[in-house]
Amino acid sequence: MGYVLNQLSNLPVDDNINFYIFVVNGQYRDPLYDVIQSNFVQIAREIGDNAVVAMGTDSKAFTTSVARKYLGDGNSDGSFTKILPALLITNDHPDDLKVDSLRLIVPLKHAESHFGNWHQFFESLAQFVRGENDDFARRFQDTGDLLDASNKVVMLQPNFFGLGLNINELLDRWRARKSDTA
C-alpha cells in the first residue's frame, strides 16, 4: 500500500501492517528522491498488503515529522539531514511507537551500489517486507556499517549505509512474523 500524506498523523492505523517505509527527503529535489518518486506506485504495489510506503506532500515538513517521531531529540545536531534522501523502515505505526521499535535508515546514495541496481534494491525490499526473503536485512549485516545501539536509539553519522538498530533483532522479528503468517 502507498500513501501520500499531508501529515504523518494522517497515516491510518491498521493492525495487519508489519512494516512502514517512510520516504524522507528534506527540502530539495534530488535525483535519488526522484527515483523513489517515479517508482512510488510500483513500490506500493510490490510490497503487498501488509506493508505501507508513505511520503509527504510537503517533503520537508514530512521529513521533520518522521525524524521527530522516530528519532526524537537525538537529531538536534541535524545529522539526519546529511544522509537524505533516505528510507526509514520500521515495524511500528507512529501512534504505536515503543522504545524497542525497530528503525532502519537506508540512505539512497548507497542503496544502488550495495544492491547492484535500483531494480534489485526495490525487489529485495519488497521480498523482505512480504516475508519471502531476508536478503535485504542481511546485506546490512554484511556491510559492517551498522550501528548497534544498546539503548535502541538511532545514532546517526554521515556516510553509513543502513544506519539502524540490531539487525539480528530485525531478522528475529522478521522470522517470527513469517512463522505467524504461515
Secondary structure, DSSP 8 states (H G I E B T S, - for coil): -EEEESSGGGS---TT--EEEEEE--SS--HHHHHHHHHHHHHHHHT-TTEEEEEESSHHHHHHHHHHHHHGGGGTT-GGGGG-SEEEEESS-GGG--TT--EEEEEHHHHHHHHSSHHHHHHHHHHHHTTS--HHHHHHHHHS-----TTS-----TT-SSEES-HHHHHHHHHHHHHHH-
